[in-house]
Amino acid sequence: FFSTVCAMGLLKVDVVSGSGIADIDRGFAGKSDPYVVVVVEGQTQKTRTISESLNPVWEESFEFTVNNPETESINFLCWDGESHRTDSIIACATVSLNSLKQGEEQRMDLKLLRPGPEGCGSGTLTVNLTAVDFSGFLAGGK
């Protein structure tokens, strides 16, 4: 009988703000009502919706467990919240976790890209990422 100990890391994610978010409500009523869904290996967290803003400020923090920061990434999906229709995706961004350094907060301005073949820019998402405890994974205290 063998027991396996599975090391897990802890990642802190601050979703700070967005700028120049695409106005996909143009032609309907008002501006986009953005919120961000953060996904790390099947774990999902969501910011609140900011009504009618193309430059939203969320300043929300989340924590995720990480199994292998060398191979995992974090996905940011910016959505337009709707009250009378299905929510629509505005844009997304992905960051690999292998560049994070233990205990160091990294501020990133991520270029949001529209889904689909055009992949055009759709604003910027500012986030802070901190490898709170990746010590079981990172050689040399990276």
Backbone as CSV, one residue per row, in Angstrom:
resi,resn,N_x,N_y,N_z,CA_x,CA_y,CA_z,C_x,C_y,C_z
1,PHE,0.837,-1.191,0.000,0.000,0.000,0.000,0.876,1.246,0.000
2,PHE,0.749,2.063,-1.020,1.540,3.288,-1.119,0.621,4.483,-0.962
3,SER,1.064,5.487,-0.234,0.280,6.718,-0.154,1.016,7.797,-0.932
4,THR,0.277,8.578,-1.648,0.857,9.635,-2.461,0.570,10.974,-1.810
5,VAL,1.612,11.766,-1.622,1.433,13.113,-1.102,1.442,14.052,-2.307
6,CYS,0.390,14.800,-2.446,0.271,15.707,-3.597,0.547,17.134,-3.117
7,ALA,1.677,17.665,-3.556,2.016,19.046,-3.192,1.096,19.994,-3.952
8,MET,0.675,21.052,-3.284,-0.159,22.048,-3.938,0.402,23.420,-3.631
9,GLY,0.344,24.287,-4.613,0.785,25.652,-4.426,-0.409,26.561,-4.243
10,LEU,-0.135,27.779,-3.799,-1.197,28.762,-3.606,-0.896,29.988,-4.452
11,LEU,-1.864,30.389,-5.262,-1.744,31.530,-6.158,-2.759,32.581,-5.749
12,LYS,-2.297,33.834,-5.584,-3.200,34.960,-5.305,-3.346,35.763,-6.593
13,VAL,-4.577,36.063,-6.947,-4.894,36.820,-8.161,-5.697,38.051,-7.775
14,ASP,-5.192,39.224,-8.115,-5.938,40.470,-7.937,-6.384,40.942,-9.316
15,VAL,-7.682,41.012,-9.538,-8.213,41.596,-10.768,-8.414,43.071,-10.445
16,VAL,-7.542,43.917,-11.000,-7.514,45.329,-10.619,-8.494,46.149,-11.442
17,SER,-8.288,46.203,-12.762,-9.112,47.083,-13.593,-9.003,46.708,-15.061
18,GLY,-9.849,47.323,-15.852,-9.797,47.180,-17.304,-9.770,48.561,-17.927
19,SER,-9.237,48.643,-19.138,-9.278,49.917,-19.859,-9.495,49.651,-21.340
20,GLY,-10.322,50.492,-21.933,-10.616,50.358,-23.358,-11.347,49.075,-23.706
21,ILE,-12.168,48.582,-22.778,-12.935,47.356,-23.025,-13.901,47.602,-24.190
22,ALA,-14.016,46.607,-25.065,-14.886,46.759,-26.238,-16.329,47.003,-25.826
23,ASP,-16.980,47.895,-26.540,-18.383,48.205,-26.289,-19.234,47.317,-27.189
24,ILE,-19.520,46.109,-26.704,-20.302,45.201,-27.541,-21.806,45.445,-27.395
25,ASP,-22.187,46.374,-26.518,-23.596,46.763,-26.400,-23.945,47.918,-27.345
26,ARG,-22.953,48.412,-28.099,-23.209,49.525,-29.009,-24.369,49.161,-29.937
27,GLY,-25.299,50.029,-30.089,-26.467,49.761,-30.921,-27.627,49.208,-30.103
28,PHE,-27.327,48.753,-28.877,-28.401,48.309,-27.975,-28.638,49.448,-26.999
29,ALA,-28.493,49.167,-25.732,-28.705,50.211,-24.737,-27.432,50.406,-23.939
30,GLY,-26.834,51.563,-24.031,-25.673,51.889,-23.214,-24.394,51.200,-23.633
31,LYS,-23.507,51.005,-22.643,-22.189,50.417,-22.866,-22.144,49.015,-22.277
32,SER,-21.019,48.334,-22.514,-20.827,47.004,-21.941,-20.894,47.060,-20.417
33,ASP,-21.316,45.951,-19.819,-21.386,45.779,-18.362,-20.407,44.656,-18.000
34,PRO,-19.105,44.954,-17.945,-18.104,43.889,-17.852,-17.935,43.257,-16.473
35,TYR,-17.622,41.971,-16.519,-17.139,41.238,-15.354,-16.091,40.259,-15.862
36,VAL,-15.258,39.759,-14.957,-14.172,38.872,-15.341,-14.332,37.532,-14.634
37,VAL,-14.215,36.461,-15.409,-14.170,35.113,-14.866,-12.708,34.667,-14.928
38,VAL,-12.180,34.226,-13.779,-10.789,33.785,-13.675,-10.808,32.269,-13.526
39,VAL,-10.045,31.571,-14.393,-10.048,30.111,-14.377,-8.618,29.596,-14.253
40,VAL,-8.403,28.723,-13.246,-7.122,28.040,-13.071,-7.429,26.557,-12.904
41,GLU,-7.070,25.758,-13.911,-7.236,24.299,-13.843,-8.575,23.874,-13.252
42,GLY,-9.662,24.335,-13.846,-10.988,23.914,-13.419,-11.580,24.689,-12.246
43,GLN,-10.779,25.515,-11.580,-11.291,26.361,-10.495,-11.715,27.690,-11.103
44,THR,-12.892,28.166,-10.744,-13.438,29.380,-11.348,-13.858,30.368,-10.264
45,GLN,-13.493,31.633,-10.468,-13.936,32.727,-9.598,-14.390,33.867,-10.506
46,LYS,-15.296,34.707,-10.003,-15.893,35.760,-10.836,-15.932,37.087,-10.082
47,THR,-15.588,38.166,-10.783,-15.712,39.506,-10.205,-17.176,39.939,-10.268
48,ARG,-17.467,41.048,-9.626,-18.798,41.634,-9.750,-18.902,42.317,-11.123
49,THR,-20.117,42.560,-11.553,-20.371,43.254,-12.818,-20.340,44.756,-12.568
50,ILE,-19.647,45.477,-13.450,-19.607,46.944,-13.378,-20.508,47.471,-14.497
51,SER,-21.564,48.166,-14.134,-22.548,48.632,-15.116,-21.995,49.728,-16.013
52,GLU,-22.272,49.566,-17.297,-21.993,50.570,-18.328,-20.632,51.226,-18.187
53,SER,-19.574,50.413,-18.263,-18.218,50.964,-18.133,-17.263,50.271,-19.098
54,LEU,-16.505,51.074,-19.816,-15.461,50.540,-20.688,-14.101,50.624,-20.013
55,ASN,-14.073,51.217,-18.804,-12.856,51.320,-17.991,-13.180,50.920,-16.544
56,PRO,-13.612,49.675,-16.347,-14.064,49.241,-15.018,-12.927,49.089,-14.014
57,VAL,-13.251,49.297,-12.752,-12.316,49.061,-11.651,-12.973,48.021,-10.737
58,TRP,-12.313,46.866,-10.610,-12.853,45.797,-9.766,-12.145,45.739,-8.416
59,GLU,-10.812,45.722,-8.428,-10.007,45.590,-7.205,-10.526,44.442,-6.333
60,GLU,-10.575,43.235,-6.922,-11.028,42.047,-6.218,-9.911,41.007,-6.197
61,SER,-9.803,40.278,-5.081,-8.751,39.280,-4.906,-9.333,37.881,-4.786
62,PHE,-8.601,36.918,-5.356,-9.008,35.518,-5.313,-7.781,34.665,-5.035
63,GLU,-8.001,33.475,-4.481,-6.917,32.523,-4.279,-7.266,31.213,-4.967
64,PHE,-6.238,30.574,-5.538,-6.402,29.307,-6.237,-5.324,28.335,-5.787
65,THR,-5.652,27.064,-5.736,-4.622,26.058,-5.522,-4.050,25.689,-6.884
66,VAL,-2.764,25.412,-6.891,-2.060,25.102,-8.136,-1.362,23.759,-7.952
67,ASN,-1.559,22.856,-8.903,-0.926,21.545,-8.836,0.466,21.557,-9.440
68,ASN,0.642,22.258,-10.575,1.947,22.296,-11.235,2.136,23.627,-11.959
69,PRO,2.769,24.599,-11.299,2.934,25.922,-11.914,3.829,25.917,-13.154
70,GLU,4.593,24.868,-13.337,5.447,24.798,-14.536,4.619,24.579,-15.800
71,THR,3.446,23.960,-15.660,2.646,23.648,-16.851,1.279,24.335,-16.865
72,GLU,0.833,24.865,-15.742,-0.506,25.449,-15.677,-0.505,26.912,-16.113
73,SER,-1.693,27.365,-16.504,-1.868,28.771,-16.872,-3.146,29.285,-16.220
74,ILE,-3.294,30.583,-16.295,-4.488,31.232,-15.752,-5.193,31.931,-16.907
75,ASN,-6.502,31.735,-16.990,-7.301,32.330,-18.056,-8.214,33.405,-17.483
76,PHE,-8.251,34.534,-18.171,-9.122,35.650,-17.806,-10.131,35.821,-18.936
77,LEU,-11.409,35.684,-18.612,-12.473,35.834,-19.602,-13.314,37.041,-19.215
78,CYS,-13.312,38.052,-20.054,-14.091,39.264,-19.800,-15.443,39.117,-20.491
79,TRP,-16.500,39.208,-19.705,-17.862,39.025,-20.199,-18.663,40.317,-20.081
80,ASP,-19.713,40.411,-20.891,-20.672,41.508,-20.810,-21.932,40.955,-20.151
81,GLY,-22.217,41.439,-18.941,-23.411,40.992,-18.225,-24.666,41.585,-18.838
82,GLU,-25.681,40.768,-18.975,-26.946,41.205,-19.574,-28.100,40.856,-18.649
83,SER,-29.092,41.715,-18.592,-30.244,41.405,-17.756,-31.360,40.728,-18.554
84,HIS,-31.448,40.999,-19.858,-32.557,40.449,-20.651,-32.082,39.544,-21.783
85,ARG,-30.757,39.303,-21.856,-30.207,38.407,-22.880,-29.138,37.549,-22.214
86,THR,-28.646,36.581,-22.954,-27.542,35.757,-22.459,-26.275,36.602,-22.431
87,ASP,-25.464,36.465,-21.375,-24.191,37.191,-21.293,-23.341,36.854,-22.512
88,SER,-22.558,37.822,-22.967,-21.704,37.646,-24.147,-20.250,37.809,-23.764
89,ILE,-19.390,36.980,-24.351,-17.967,37.125,-24.085,-17.433,38.339,-24.848
90,ILE,-16.641,39.146,-24.165,-16.035,40.315,-24.797,-14.650,39.946,-25.321
91,ALA,-13.820,39.400,-24.448,-12.438,39.109,-24.831,-11.790,38.238,-23.759
92,CYS,-10.572,37.775,-24.032,-9.883,36.926,-23.062,-8.371,37.118,-23.132
93,ALA,-7.698,36.614,-22.090,-6.232,36.648,-22.022,-5.782,35.443,-21.213
94,THR,-4.578,34.967,-21.484,-4.020,33.814,-20.781,-2.598,34.132,-20.345
95,VAL,-2.239,33.679,-19.145,-0.884,33.873,-18.623,-0.379,32.529,-18.109
96,SER,0.846,32.167,-18.479,1.479,30.966,-17.950,1.990,31.260,-16.546
97,LEU,1.875,30.296,-15.645,2.303,30.504,-14.264,3.799,30.276,-14.069
98,ASN,4.489,29.730,-15.065,5.900,29.373,-14.880,6.846,30.558,-14.788
99,SER,6.351,31.768,-15.034,7.222,32.952,-14.932,7.146,33.625,-13.560
100,LEU,6.239,33.145,-12.695,6.068,33.788,-11.386,7.203,33.413,-10.437
101,LYS,7.557,34.364,-9.580,8.595,34.146,-8.576,7.947,34.089,-7.201
102,GLN,8.387,33.118,-6.410,7.851,32.887,-5.078,7.797,34.182,-4.263
103,GLY,6.611,34.531,-3.755,6.459,35.662,-2.849,6.507,37.038,-3.489
104,GLU,6.714,37.127,-4.797,6.788,38.432,-5.482,5.504,38.710,-6.249
105,GLU,4.871,39.835,-5.934,3.691,40.245,-6.685,4.136,40.769,-8.044
106,GLN,3.501,40.281,-9.095,3.800,40.765,-10.449,2.576,41.452,-11.009
107,ARG,2.729,42.740,-11.358,1.644,43.480,-12.002,1.760,43.246,-13.495
108,MET,0.629,42.943,-14.111,0.606,42.689,-15.553,-0.537,43.446,-16.192
109,ASP,-0.233,44.063,-17.333,-1.260,44.668,-18.173,-1.445,43.732,-19.357
110,LEU,-2.538,42.994,-19.336,-2.779,41.954,-20.334,-3.619,42.482,-21.482
111,LYS,-3.165,42.227,-22.687,-3.932,42.617,-23.868,-5.082,41.634,-24.029
112,LEU,-6.293,42.146,-24.005,-7.475,41.314,-24.192,-7.724,41.118,-25.682
113,LEU,-7.960,39.880,-26.070,-8.215,39.562,-27.473,-9.623,39.017,-27.637
114,ARG,-10.285,39.472,-28.715,-11.622,38.968,-29.033,-11.502,37.511,-29.458
115,PRO,-12.455,36.675,-29.067,-12.417,35.292,-29.529,-12.718,35.205,-31.023
116,GLY,-12.318,34.116,-31.616,-12.579,33.918,-33.035,-11.357,34.166,-33.881
117,PRO,-11.482,33.955,-35.179,-10.319,34.044,-36.078,-9.712,35.441,-36.175
118,GLU,-10.526,36.484,-35.955,-9.985,37.842,-36.078,-9.035,38.174,-34.934
119,GLY,-9.327,37.710,-33.728,-8.449,37.918,-32.583,-8.020,39.355,-32.360
120,CYS,-8.869,40.315,-32.701,-8.470,41.721,-32.580,-8.423,42.149,-31.111
121,GLY,-7.643,43.176,-30.850,-7.506,43.698,-29.497,-8.811,44.265,-28.988
122,SER,-9.000,44.136,-27.693,-10.248,44.589,-27.106,-10.009,45.204,-25.738
123,GLY,-8.924,45.987,-25.624,-8.644,46.634,-24.361,-7.574,45.913,-23.567
124,THR,-7.409,46.369,-22.324,-6.358,45.867,-21.446,-6.959,45.509,-20.096
125,LEU,-6.467,44.414,-19.513,-6.866,43.991,-18.177,-5.634,44.061,-17.290
126,THR,-5.731,44.800,-16.172,-4.614,44.913,-15.233,-4.860,43.963,-14.069
127,VAL,-3.854,43.096,-13.826,-3.944,42.113,-12.748,-2.640,42.093,-11.968
128,ASN,-2.709,41.622,-10.726,-1.522,41.324,-9.921,-1.563,39.837,-9.628
129,LEU,-0.445,39.150,-9.874,-0.347,37.724,-9.597,0.766,37.500,-8.589
130,THR,0.492,36.669,-7.570,1.494,36.365,-6.555,1.539,34.866,-6.320
131,ALA,2.725,34.274,-6.495,2.944,32.878,-6.129,3.155,32.872,-4.618
132,VAL,2.070,32.721,-3.867,2.148,32.795,-2.411,3.015,31.660,-1.880
133,ASP,2.767,30.446,-2.384,3.570,29.308,-1.953,3.696,28.303,-3.088
134,PHE,4.771,28.441,-3.852,5.108,27.477,-4.903,6.369,26.727,-4.496
135,SER,6.741,26.797,-3.217,8.047,26.291,-2.755,8.246,24.811,-3.051
136,GLY,7.197,24.038,-3.112,7.348,22.629,-3.421,7.607,22.356,-4.882
137,PHE,7.552,23.399,-5.712,7.670,23.228,-7.159,8.894,23.887,-7.764
138,LEU,9.242,25.066,-7.268,10.222,25.879,-7.960,11.635,25.635,-7.433
139,ALA,12.483,25.173,-8.302,13.873,24.904,-7.920,14.604,26.206,-7.714
140,GLY,15.425,26.279,-6.702,16.265,27.459,-6.490,15.503,28.690,-6.070
141,GLY,14.264,28.551,-5.562,13.495,29.706,-5.073,13.152,30.688,-6.150
142,LYS,12.986,30.230,-7.360,12.702,31.051,-8.550,11.655,32.104,-8.317
